[in-house]
Amino acid sequence: MFMMAWAKEERMDDENKEGRNDIALLQLKPPATYNQFIKPANLPDKNVILPKDHPCYITGWGKTQFNSDVSDVLREAQVSAVDHATCTLSDWWGSNVLETMVCAGGDGKSAACQGDAGGPLNCQRSETWEVHGIVSFGSYPFCNKLKKPTVFTRVSAYVDWINSVMSENGGP
């Protein structure tokens, strides 16, 4: 069994000038035991782009507001996908957002915060829940800032890499 987690992926070379891959795979030993709380996550199809305003959920143990402690319980918030053209506007995130990223939130109400890095952006498409993003960055020091959505590594940009790593290491 493999688990996606936050980490700096180190297989970058000088040819890739954009080079901010924020994804890693960890192999669990022993494998996780599935139950009513632990279930496998589905990957999106390769290069899927979420439509603007598509509802998704972020989860994490991060802060709930500036100057607060991290949470003792896993928290969840609904956020809407932001299209790439909007997220890269100069008064949003501009050129900090790459094609391999996806934005969600930015309404000033719900966002990931410090301590949530590496958490998933889960979105339902048809009847299937998929992990579309991994929390990469957001506004600091304040969370939930208008026009500053949470920025995620876009999992669909890495599906070939994920499948390759899993195949090379005995995964499904």
C-alpha positions in Angstrom: 0.0 0.0 0.0 1.2 3.5 -0.8 0.2 6.8 0.8 0.6 10.2 -0.7 2.2 12.7 1.7 3.7 16.1 1.6 7.4 16.3 0.9 9.8 18.0 -1.5 10.2 15.6 -4.4 13.9 15.5 -5.2 14.1 14.2 -8.7 14.2 17.6 -10.3 17.0 18.6 -12.6 18.2 22.0 -14.0 16.1 21.5 -17.1 12.9 22.0 -15.1 13.0 25.7 -14.3 9.6 25.7 -12.7 10.6 22.7 -10.6 8.4 23.0 -7.5 7.1 19.5 -7.2 5.5 19.2 -3.8 4.6 15.5 -3.7 6.0 12.2 -2.4 4.9 8.6 -2.0 5.5 6.6 1.1 5.1 2.9 1.2 3.5 1.7 4.5 4.9 -1.5 6.1 2.8 -3.2 7.2 0.0 -2.1 4.9 -2.9 -0.2 6.4 -5.9 -2.2 7.5 -9.1 -0.9 5.9 -12.2 -0.3 8.1 -15.0 2.2 8.4 -12.5 5.1 9.0 -9.6 4.0 6.8 -10.3 3.6 3.1 -8.2 3.8 -0.1 -8.3 7.1 -2.0 -8.9 7.2 -5.7 -6.6 9.1 -8.1 -8.2 11.4 -10.6 -7.6 10.7 -14.3 -4.4 12.1 -15.8 -4.4 15.8 -16.3 -8.0 16.4 -15.1 -8.7 20.0 -14.3 -11.4 20.8 -11.9 -14.0 23.2 -13.2 -14.4 26.6 -11.6 -16.5 26.4 -8.4 -16.4 22.6 -8.2 -17.1 21.8 -4.5 -14.3 20.0 -2.7 -13.2 19.3 0.9 -9.9 20.0 2.7 -9.0 18.2 5.9 -6.3 18.8 8.4 -5.1 19.4 12.0 -3.9 23.0 11.2 -4.7 26.2 12.8 -8.3 27.5 12.5 -7.2 31.2 12.7 -4.1 33.3 13.0 -2.5 33.1 16.5 -4.4 29.9 17.4 -3.0 26.5 18.2 -3.2 23.6 15.8 -6.3 21.5 16.2 -6.6 18.5 18.5 -9.1 17.0 16.1 -9.2 16.4 12.4 -11.1 19.3 10.8 -12.9 19.6 7.5 -14.0 22.6 5.4 -15.7 22.9 2.0 -13.9 25.0 -0.6 -14.6 25.7 -4.2 -12.1 25.2 -7.0 -10.7 28.4 -8.6 -9.8 28.3 -12.2 -6.2 28.7 -13.2 -6.7 32.0 -15.1 -8.2 33.6 -12.0 -5.7 32.1 -9.5 -2.8 33.5 -11.6 -4.2 37.1 -11.7 -1.7 39.6 -10.2 -4.0 40.4 -7.3 -4.4 36.7 -6.5 -1.3 34.5 -6.6 0.1 35.6 -10.0 3.1 33.6 -11.3 3.5 31.7 -8.0 0.9 29.2 -9.3 2.2 26.8 -11.8 0.3 24.6 -14.3 0.9 21.6 -11.9 -1.1 23.3 -9.2 -4.8 23.8 -8.4 -6.3 26.5 -6.2 -9.4 26.2 -4.0 -11.0 28.7 -1.7 -10.1 32.4 -1.8 -13.6 33.5 -0.6 -12.3 34.8 2.7 -14.2 32.1 4.6 -12.5 28.7 4.3 -8.9 27.8 3.6 -6.1 25.6 4.8 -3.9 27.1 7.4 -0.5 26.6 9.0 -0.2 22.9 10.0 -2.4 21.7 7.1 0.4 21.3 4.6 0.3 17.9 3.0 -3.4 17.4 3.6 -5.7 16.3 0.8 -8.2 18.2 -1.4 -10.9 15.6 -1.9 -13.5 16.1 -4.6 -16.4 14.0 -5.8 -16.7 13.4 -9.5 -19.7 11.4 -10.5 -20.0 8.9 -7.7 -16.3 8.7 -6.9 -14.2 10.6 -4.4 -10.8 11.5 -5.6 -7.7 13.2 -4.2 -7.2 16.2 -6.5 -4.7 18.1 -4.5 -2.1 18.1 -1.7 -1.9 21.4 0.4 1.2 23.2 -0.7 0.8 26.8 0.4 -1.6 29.6 1.3 -1.7 33.1 2.7 0.5 33.8 5.7 0.2 34.8 8.5 -3.5 35.1 8.0 -5.7 32.3 6.8 -8.9 32.7 4.8 -7.8 35.8 3.0 -9.9 37.0 0.1 -8.3 36.4 -3.3 -5.6 34.2 -1.7 -6.9 30.6 -2.1 -5.1 27.6 -0.8 -2.7 26.3 -3.4 -2.4 22.5 -3.9 -0.1 20.3 -5.9 -2.5 19.1 -8.6 -2.4 15.3 -8.3 -3.7 14.7 -11.9 -0.4 16.2 -13.2 1.5 13.4 -11.5 -0.6 10.3 -12.2 1.9 8.8 -14.6 4.7 9.4 -12.0 2.6 7.9 -9.2 1.7 4.8 -11.2 5.4 4.4 -12.3 6.7 4.6 -8.7 4.0 2.2 -7.4 4.7 -0.2 -10.2 8.5 -0.2 -9.6 7.9 -0.9 -5.9 5.3 -3.6 -6.0 2.2 -1.5 -5.7 -1.1 -2.2 -7.5 
